[in-house]
Amino acid sequence: MKRRAWIKVAGGMAAGVLAAAVGVGLPACSKEAERSASAPLREPGAARIVATIAPLGALTRELLPEGAQLRVLLPPGRSEHGYEPTPVDIAALARADVVVYVGLGLEPRVEEFLKKNPSARRVDLSMAASLKLEGDEHNHEHEHGHAGDAGRGGGSETTSDDPHAGHDHGPIDPHVWLDPVLVKEFVTPLADAVDHAVRAAGPMSAEQETKLAALREALAKKVDDLHAEYGAALEPLAGRSIVTHHSAWGRLAGRYGLKVAAVLRPIETAESTPADIAGAVAAVKERGAGAIFVEPQFNNESAKRVADAAGVKMLVLDPLGGEDYFVMMRTNLTALQDGLAGK
């Protein structure tokens, strides 16, 4: 009965914030409102964490104790750009102990909901804000450079250990999870947020604290190992150029000494124009790129036209992956080695 009562209260609260968020009127019910107002904000139960995209969900999963609940909002196969939360997503956000998101304008509807519906019991963790990468107010959808305009909107002519490397410091590239060095910095705030969620769900035992600390250390080491693998594999290929589907790879390229010669979809939610395609073909030939890197979230017809016209192969780089962040990143590394080595 206690569990059933909590579900009733939480459902009413979620419906209320959903109406506020999307502007849909709900029938007034004074008795229900009184019950919701007098109900506790959080009853004991499983820790509830919401992550906006699969990579953040996968990193969070590495830290979760048994029984914790994790919901990833973006469905598999969808691009992270232009995502609109569903009513079920809004309800999950309303009930969450922790919401993990990227920031930098990548999930504007989620950020809007969190700002309009603040909660003293919920931790809203932006990866970008925790790494002090906030500050740009650009319209991410319209400020990427066109194919061949290296350095714009995530294209990289820069090679350094600066976490902002790989773009022109105008629009800030929001694909921060693709840089293992930034991910390593994010482990601590992410682990702290998971700790909050577990404590919000009920008292934490000494054994649970020990396990969470071990999971934190294990994740940090896995990210360190991944960074070392990327460095060792890509150092011999430093200075080589890649052509990508959209401006997701500037940070990774800049971190490991690569250059983004062209981007096929400067505007993520729009198909490539003839000018984009022509620019990409020219960039492949001028920079000696060995492959066109497509993404499974986008139609690859334009990329195939570029690859055929330039006489290079077409390979896959996946910025989102599935339930295992490290499998995604290592698969991408293999693709980069294949394309850059001209195999």
DAZIRA-V164341 format. One record per backbone hydrogen bond with DSSP energy under -0.5 kcal/mol. NH is the residue of the N-H (numbers start at 0). CO is the residue of the C=O. E is the energy in kcal/mol with one decimal. If there is no record, write none. Layout:
nh=NH co=CO e=E
nh=NH co=CO e=E
This chain:
nh=4 co=0 e=-2.5
nh=5 co=1 e=-2.1
nh=6 co=2 e=-2.2
nh=7 co=3 e=-1.8
nh=8 co=4 e=-2.1
nh=9 co=5 e=-3.1
nh=10 co=6 e=-2.6
nh=11 co=7 e=-1.9
nh=12 co=8 e=-2.5
nh=13 co=9 e=-2.9
nh=14 co=10 e=-2.3
nh=15 co=11 e=-1.9
nh=16 co=12 e=-2.3
nh=17 co=13 e=-2.4
nh=18 co=14 e=-2.2
nh=19 co=15 e=-1.9
nh=20 co=16 e=-2.3
nh=21 co=17 e=-2.5
nh=22 co=18 e=-1.6
nh=23 co=18 e=-0.8
nh=24 co=22 e=-0.5
nh=32 co=28 e=-2.4
nh=33 co=29 e=-2.4
nh=34 co=30 e=-2.3
nh=35 co=31 e=-2.6
nh=36 co=32 e=-2.6
nh=37 co=33 e=-1.8
nh=38 co=34 e=-1.0
nh=44 co=200 e=-1.7
nh=48 co=46 e=-0.5
nh=48 co=68 e=-2.7
nh=49 co=97 e=-2.6
nh=50 co=70 e=-2.7
nh=51 co=99 e=-2.0
nh=56 co=52 e=-2.2
nh=57 co=53 e=-3.2
nh=58 co=54 e=-2.2
nh=59 co=55 e=-2.3
nh=60 co=56 e=-2.5
nh=61 co=57 e=-1.1
nh=62 co=59 e=-2.0
nh=63 co=59 e=-0.6
nh=63 co=60 e=-0.9
nh=67 co=64 e=-1.7
nh=68 co=46 e=-3.5
nh=70 co=48 e=-2.3
nh=72 co=50 e=-2.4
nh=72 co=70 e=-0.5
nh=73 co=51 e=-2.2
nh=77 co=74 e=-1.6
nh=82 co=79 e=-0.7
nh=89 co=85 e=-2.4
nh=90 co=86 e=-2.1
nh=91 co=87 e=-2.1
nh=92 co=88 e=-2.4
nh=93 co=89 e=-2.2
nh=94 co=90 e=-1.4
nh=95 co=91 e=-1.0
nh=95 co=92 e=-0.5
nh=96 co=47 e=-2.8
nh=97 co=47 e=-1.5
nh=98 co=122 e=-2.7
nh=99 co=49 e=-3.3
nh=100 co=98 e=-0.5
nh=100 co=124 e=-2.6
nh=105 co=102 e=-1.7
nh=107 co=104 e=-0.6
nh=110 co=106 e=-2.4
nh=111 co=107 e=-2.4
nh=112 co=108 e=-2.1
nh=113 co=109 e=-2.5
nh=114 co=110 e=-2.2
nh=115 co=111 e=-2.2
nh=116 co=112 e=-1.6
nh=117 co=114 e=-0.5
nh=121 co=118 e=-0.5
nh=122 co=96 e=-2.5
nh=123 co=121 e=-0.6
nh=124 co=98 e=-3.1
nh=124 co=122 e=-0.8
nh=125 co=123 e=-0.7
nh=126 co=100 e=-2.8
nh=126 co=124 e=-0.5
nh=127 co=101 e=-2.6
nh=129 co=125 e=-2.5
nh=130 co=126 e=-1.4
nh=131 co=128 e=-1.5
nh=132 co=127 e=-3.3
nh=139 co=137 e=-1.1
nh=141 co=138 e=-1.8
nh=142 co=138 e=-0.7
nh=148 co=145 e=-2.9
nh=149 co=147 e=-1.7
nh=151 co=148 e=-1.8
nh=154 co=151 e=-1.7
nh=156 co=154 e=-0.5
nh=159 co=253 e=-1.3
nh=164 co=161 e=-2.5
nh=166 co=163 e=-0.6
nh=167 co=150 e=-0.7
nh=172 co=170 e=-0.5
nh=175 co=173 e=-2.2
nh=177 co=174 e=-1.4
nh=178 co=175 e=-1.4
nh=179 co=177 e=-0.7
nh=181 co=178 e=-0.5
nh=182 co=178 e=-2.2
nh=183 co=179 e=-2.3
nh=184 co=180 e=-1.5
nh=185 co=181 e=-1.4
nh=186 co=182 e=-0.9
nh=186 co=183 e=-0.8
nh=187 co=183 e=-0.5
nh=188 co=184 e=-0.6
nh=189 co=185 e=-2.3
nh=190 co=186 e=-2.8
nh=191 co=187 e=-2.3
nh=192 co=188 e=-1.8
nh=193 co=189 e=-2.2
nh=194 co=190 e=-2.3
nh=195 co=191 e=-1.9
nh=196 co=192 e=-2.3
nh=197 co=193 e=-2.4
nh=198 co=194 e=-2.2
nh=199 co=195 e=-2.5
nh=200 co=196 e=-1.3
nh=201 co=197 e=-0.6
nh=201 co=198 e=-0.7
nh=204 co=202 e=-0.5
nh=208 co=204 e=-2.2
nh=209 co=205 e=-2.1
nh=210 co=206 e=-2.2
nh=211 co=207 e=-2.6
nh=212 co=208 e=-2.1
nh=213 co=209 e=-2.0
nh=214 co=210 e=-2.4
nh=215 co=211 e=-2.2
nh=216 co=212 e=-2.1
nh=217 co=213 e=-2.4
nh=218 co=214 e=-2.3
nh=219 co=215 e=-2.2
nh=220 co=216 e=-2.1
nh=221 co=217 e=-2.1
nh=222 co=218 e=-2.2
nh=223 co=219 e=-2.2
nh=224 co=220 e=-2.7
nh=225 co=221 e=-2.0
nh=226 co=222 e=-2.5
nh=227 co=223 e=-2.3
nh=228 co=224 e=-2.2
nh=229 co=225 e=-2.5
nh=230 co=226 e=-2.6
nh=231 co=227 e=-2.5
nh=232 co=228 e=-2.3
nh=233 co=229 e=-2.6
nh=234 co=230 e=-1.8
nh=236 co=233 e=-1.2
nh=237 co=234 e=-1.5
nh=238 co=256 e=-4.0
nh=239 co=236 e=-1.8
nh=241 co=258 e=-2.8
nh=242 co=290 e=-0.7
nh=243 co=261 e=-2.1
nh=244 co=292 e=-0.9
nh=246 co=264 e=-0.5
nh=247 co=245 e=-2.8
nh=248 co=245 e=-0.6
nh=252 co=248 e=-2.6
nh=253 co=249 e=-2.6
nh=254 co=250 e=-2.2
nh=255 co=251 e=-1.7
nh=256 co=253 e=-0.8
nh=257 co=252 e=-2.8
nh=258 co=239 e=-2.4
nh=259 co=155 e=-1.4
nh=260 co=241 e=-2.6
nh=260 co=258 e=-0.9
nh=261 co=241 e=-0.9
nh=263 co=243 e=-2.6
nh=264 co=244 e=-1.9
nh=267 co=265 e=-0.6
nh=269 co=266 e=-2.1
nh=276 co=272 e=-2.3
nh=277 co=273 e=-2.7
nh=278 co=274 e=-2.6
nh=279 co=275 e=-2.1
nh=280 co=276 e=-2.4
nh=281 co=277 e=-2.3
nh=282 co=278 e=-2.4
nh=283 co=279 e=-2.5
nh=284 co=280 e=-1.9
nh=285 co=281 e=-2.8
nh=286 co=282 e=-2.8
nh=287 co=283 e=-1.1
nh=288 co=283 e=-1.1
nh=291 co=312 e=-2.5
nh=292 co=242 e=-2.9
nh=292 co=290 e=-0.5
nh=293 co=291 e=-0.7
nh=293 co=314 e=-3.3
nh=297 co=294 e=-1.9
nh=303 co=299 e=-2.4
nh=304 co=300 e=-1.9
nh=305 co=301 e=-2.1
nh=306 co=302 e=-2.9
nh=307 co=303 e=-2.6
nh=308 co=304 e=-2.4
nh=309 co=305 e=-2.5
nh=310 co=306 e=-1.2
nh=311 co=306 e=-2.1
nh=312 co=289 e=-1.1
nh=314 co=291 e=-2.6
nh=314 co=312 e=-0.5
nh=316 co=293 e=-3.0
nh=318 co=316 e=-0.6
nh=324 co=322 e=-0.5
nh=327 co=323 e=-1.9
nh=328 co=324 e=-2.5
nh=329 co=325 e=-2.2
nh=330 co=326 e=-2.2
nh=331 co=327 e=-2.2
nh=332 co=328 e=-2.0
nh=333 co=329 e=-2.1
nh=334 co=330 e=-1.9
nh=335 co=331 e=-2.5
nh=336 co=332 e=-2.6
nh=337 co=333 e=-2.3
nh=338 co=334 e=-2.8
nh=339 co=335 e=-2.9
nh=340 co=336 e=-2.0
nh=341 co=337 e=-0.6
nh=342 co=337 e=-1.6
